[in-house]
Amino acid sequence: MKKLYTFVLLFTLTFSIWAQTYEEMVTRAMDYVDLKDYAAAEQAMIAALRKEPANPNNIMLMVNLGTIQRNLGQFEDALVSYNVAIEKYPEKTFLRHSRAALYCDMGRFEDAMKDYNTIVLTDTEDIEALYRRGLLYLANKNLLAAEEDFDNILEKAPENMQGKMGLALLMKRRGEFKEAEDIYSDLIYKYRNNADLYFNRAECYLQLDKLARTNEDINKAIELGYNDPLIFLLRGQLRLAQYDKRLAKEDFLKAQEMGVDEATIADLLKLCK
């Protein structure tokens, strides 16, 4: 009975979509996106593409479809959608931004780097591309290239948040925690409700052995909605520094529940004995 109900539901949805005009299908797809019903949005968008395959608006539909498929975790399908759009309009940098972000999701960082390089060559003022490329350089331990990109951002826009955050990340990588702390403090003064900033400053405070301030920033980050497992890894390390092994263990296990690999957690749990 359940299978029959599912079949009838899908048939009804398919029939209702095909009974609509192209514009109605696109509108319905966007409504589904607003509701975060990405599976239904994908079906409506595919139906629109099939109904009018020669419609000049289909390139934008392909981009939106790629983003929907990315949200569904259908990375290979999303890549096909983005590729179709880029083949038609290779000069549109926003298309390469979308594909580069997808490549990062797929772990294809060299391909992402190629897209960001192309964007920067096309538009030297593209701060987002400079920032993202700088982060990739950091991940590849190419600190000089990362610094050049972040400095380039700040030359163009001295108060740019991304440029300053990139520079602070670079300083942390170099072990310059006091300098990084100063940058985060300056940013927090301007962006008081940014959870990422409190988390990053908490990392600096812990390295500088400012335990009370570390705890304050961790609590503030959580209060503002920071829910990455890294926050529990950090709090666990803080609690180890405070000689509270029981609570440290709880935090490490919480991080493991949220997806941190068991090998990392196993090493940390040894410190809780």
C-alpha positions as CSV (number, residue, x, y, z in Angstrom):
1,M,0.0,0.0,0.0
2,K,2.9,2.4,0.8
3,K,4.5,1.7,-2.5
4,L,1.2,2.3,-4.3
5,Y,0.7,5.6,-2.5
6,T,4.3,6.8,-3.4
7,F,3.7,5.9,-7.0
8,V,0.4,7.8,-7.1
9,L,2.0,10.8,-5.4
10,L,4.9,10.9,-7.9
11,F,2.5,10.4,-10.9
12,T,0.3,13.2,-9.6
13,L,3.3,15.5,-9.1
14,T,4.7,14.7,-12.6
15,F,1.3,15.2,-14.3
16,S,0.7,18.5,-12.5
17,I,4.1,19.8,-13.5
18,W,3.7,18.9,-17.2
19,A,0.3,20.5,-17.2
20,Q,1.9,23.9,-16.4
21,T,3.6,26.4,-18.6
22,Y,7.4,26.9,-18.6
23,E,7.1,30.0,-16.5
24,E,4.8,28.3,-14.0
25,M,7.3,25.4,-13.6
26,V,10.1,27.8,-13.0
27,T,8.1,29.7,-10.4
28,R,7.1,26.4,-8.7
29,A,10.7,25.3,-8.6
30,M,11.8,28.5,-6.9
31,D,8.9,28.1,-4.4
32,Y,10.2,24.7,-3.6
33,V,13.7,26.1,-3.1
34,D,12.3,28.7,-0.7
35,L,10.8,25.7,1.2
36,K,14.1,23.9,1.0
37,D,12.4,21.0,-0.7
38,Y,15.3,20.5,-3.1
39,A,14.1,17.2,-4.5
40,A,10.8,18.7,-5.7
41,A,12.6,21.8,-7.0
42,E,14.9,19.6,-9.0
43,Q,12.0,17.7,-10.6
44,A,10.2,21.0,-11.5
45,M,13.3,22.5,-13.0
46,I,14.1,19.4,-15.1
47,A,10.5,19.5,-16.3
48,A,10.9,23.1,-17.4
49,L,14.1,22.4,-19.2
50,R,12.4,19.5,-21.1
51,K,9.3,21.5,-21.9
52,E,11.2,24.3,-23.7
53,P,14.8,23.0,-24.4
54,A,15.5,26.0,-26.6
55,N,14.4,28.7,-24.1
56,P,17.2,31.3,-23.7
57,N,16.7,31.4,-20.0
58,N,17.7,27.8,-19.6
59,I,21.3,28.7,-18.9
60,M,20.3,30.3,-15.7
61,L,18.1,27.3,-15.0
62,M,21.1,25.0,-15.4
63,V,23.0,27.1,-12.8
64,N,20.1,26.9,-10.4
65,L,19.7,23.3,-11.1
66,G,23.4,22.7,-10.3
67,T,23.0,24.5,-7.0
68,I,20.0,22.4,-6.1
69,Q,21.8,19.2,-7.0
70,R,24.7,20.3,-4.9
71,N,22.4,20.9,-1.9
72,L,21.1,17.3,-2.5
73,G,24.6,16.0,-2.5
74,Q,24.4,15.0,-6.2
75,F,27.8,16.4,-7.0
76,E,28.4,14.7,-10.3
77,D,25.0,15.8,-11.6
78,A,25.7,19.3,-10.3
79,L,29.0,19.4,-12.2
80,V,27.3,18.5,-15.4
81,S,24.8,21.3,-15.0
82,Y,27.5,23.9,-14.2
83,N,29.7,22.7,-17.1
84,V,26.8,23.2,-19.6
85,A,26.4,26.7,-18.4
86,I,30.1,27.5,-18.5
87,E,30.5,26.1,-22.0
88,K,27.8,28.5,-23.1
89,Y,29.1,31.5,-21.2
90,P,32.7,30.9,-20.3
91,E,33.3,34.6,-19.5
92,K,30.7,34.7,-16.7
93,T,32.7,34.6,-13.5
94,F,29.8,33.8,-11.2
95,L,29.4,30.5,-13.0
96,R,33.0,29.6,-12.2
97,H,32.5,30.7,-8.6
98,S,29.7,28.1,-8.4
99,R,31.7,25.4,-10.0
100,A,34.8,26.1,-7.9
101,A,32.7,25.9,-4.7
102,L,31.4,22.5,-5.9
103,Y,34.9,21.3,-6.7
104,C,35.8,22.1,-3.1
105,D,32.9,20.1,-1.9
106,M,34.1,17.2,-4.0
107,G,37.7,17.5,-2.7
108,R,38.9,18.5,-6.2
109,F,41.0,21.4,-4.9
110,E,43.3,21.6,-8.0
111,D,40.3,22.0,-10.2
112,A,38.9,24.7,-7.9
113,M,42.2,26.5,-8.0
114,K,42.1,26.5,-11.8
115,D,38.6,28.2,-11.7
116,Y,39.7,30.8,-9.2
117,N,42.9,31.5,-11.3
118,T,40.7,32.0,-14.3
119,I,38.4,34.4,-12.4
120,V,41.3,36.5,-11.1
121,L,42.8,36.7,-14.6
122,T,39.4,37.8,-15.9
123,D,38.6,40.2,-13.1
124,T,41.5,41.4,-10.9
125,E,39.0,43.1,-8.6
126,D,37.2,39.9,-7.6
127,I,37.8,39.9,-3.9
128,E,35.8,36.7,-3.3
129,A,38.0,34.7,-5.7
130,L,41.2,36.1,-4.1
131,Y,40.0,35.1,-0.7
132,R,39.0,31.6,-1.7
133,R,42.2,31.1,-3.6
134,G,44.1,32.4,-0.6
135,L,42.4,29.7,1.6
136,L,43.4,27.0,-0.9
137,Y,47.0,28.3,-0.8
138,L,46.9,28.0,3.0
139,A,45.6,24.5,2.8
140,N,48.5,23.6,0.4
141,K,50.9,25.3,2.9
142,N,51.8,27.9,0.3
143,L,51.9,30.7,2.8
144,L,53.6,33.3,0.6
145,A,51.0,33.0,-2.1
146,A,48.2,33.1,0.4
147,E,49.7,36.3,2.0
148,E,49.9,37.9,-1.4
149,D,46.2,37.2,-2.1
150,F,45.1,38.5,1.3
151,D,47.3,41.6,1.0
152,N,45.9,42.2,-2.4
153,I,42.4,42.2,-1.0
154,L,43.4,44.7,1.7
155,E,45.1,47.0,-0.8
156,K,41.8,47.2,-2.7
157,A,39.6,47.4,0.3
158,P,41.5,48.1,3.6
159,E,38.6,47.3,5.8
160,N,37.5,44.2,4.0
161,M,36.4,41.5,6.5
162,Q,37.5,38.6,4.3
163,G,41.0,40.0,3.8
164,K,41.5,40.5,7.5
165,M,40.2,37.1,8.3
166,G,42.5,35.5,5.8
167,L,45.4,37.4,7.2
168,A,44.5,36.3,10.7
169,L,44.3,32.7,9.6
170,L,47.7,33.1,8.0
171,M,49.2,34.4,11.3
172,K,47.7,31.5,13.2
173,R,49.3,29.1,10.7
174,R,52.6,30.9,11.4
175,G,52.1,30.7,15.2
176,E,51.7,34.4,15.5
177,F,48.7,34.1,17.8
178,K,48.9,37.5,19.5
179,E,48.8,39.3,16.1
180,A,45.9,37.1,15.0
181,E,44.1,37.8,18.2
182,D,44.4,41.5,17.6
183,I,42.8,41.2,14.2
184,Y,39.9,39.1,15.5
185,S,39.3,41.6,18.3
186,D,39.2,44.4,15.8
187,L,36.7,42.5,13.7
188,I,34.6,41.5,16.7
189,Y,34.3,45.2,17.6
190,K,32.7,45.8,14.2
191,Y,30.8,42.4,13.8
192,R,29.7,41.5,17.3
193,N,27.3,38.8,16.2
194,N,29.7,36.7,14.1
195,A,30.2,33.3,15.7
196,D,33.1,32.4,13.5
197,L,35.1,35.4,14.8
198,Y,34.6,34.3,18.5
199,F,35.6,30.7,17.7
200,N,38.8,31.8,15.9
201,R,39.8,34.2,18.7
202,A,39.1,31.5,21.2
203,E,41.7,29.4,19.4
204,C,44.2,32.2,19.8
205,Y,43.4,32.7,23.5
206,L,43.9,29.0,24.2
207,Q,47.4,29.1,22.5
208,L,48.2,32.2,24.5
209,D,47.1,30.4,27.8
210,K,44.3,32.9,28.3
211,L,41.9,30.3,29.6
212,A,39.1,32.4,31.0
213,R,38.9,34.4,27.8
214,T,38.9,31.2,25.8
215,N,35.9,30.0,27.7
216,E,34.1,33.3,27.2
217,D,34.6,33.2,23.5
218,I,33.6,29.6,23.2
219,N,30.4,30.2,25.1
220,K,29.7,33.3,22.9
221,A,30.2,31.3,19.7
222,I,27.8,28.6,20.8
223,E,25.3,31.2,21.9
224,L,25.5,32.7,18.4
225,G,24.8,29.3,16.8
226,Y,28.3,28.0,16.1
227,N,27.6,24.3,15.8
228,D,30.7,22.9,14.1
229,P,32.3,19.9,15.9
230,L,35.5,21.9,16.0
231,I,34.0,24.0,18.8
232,F,33.7,20.9,21.0
233,L,37.3,19.8,20.1
234,L,38.4,23.3,21.2
235,R,36.4,23.2,24.4
236,G,37.7,19.8,25.2
237,Q,41.3,21.0,24.9
238,L,40.4,24.0,27.1
239,R,39.0,21.6,29.7
240,L,42.2,19.5,29.5
241,A,44.2,22.7,30.2
242,Q,41.9,23.2,33.2
243,Y,42.5,19.7,34.4
244,D,38.9,18.7,34.0
245,K,39.4,15.4,32.1
246,R,35.8,14.2,32.6
247,L,34.2,17.2,30.9
248,A,37.0,17.1,28.2
249,K,36.1,13.5,27.4
250,E,32.4,14.5,27.0
251,D,33.3,17.2,24.6
252,F,35.6,15.0,22.5
253,L,32.9,12.3,22.3
254,K,30.4,15.0,21.3
255,A,32.7,16.0,18.5
256,Q,33.0,12.4,17.4
257,E,29.2,12.1,17.3
258,M,29.1,15.2,15.0
259,G,31.5,13.6,12.5
260,V,35.1,14.0,13.7
261,D,37.1,10.9,12.7
262,E,37.6,8.3,15.4
263,A,41.4,8.3,15.1
264,T,41.6,11.9,16.0
265,I,39.3,11.4,19.0
266,A,41.1,8.3,20.1
267,D,44.3,10.3,20.5
268,L,42.5,13.0,22.5
269,L,40.7,10.5,24.7
270,K,44.1,9.1,25.8
271,L,44.8,12.4,27.4
272,C,41.6,12.1,29.4
273,K,42.7,9.0,31.4
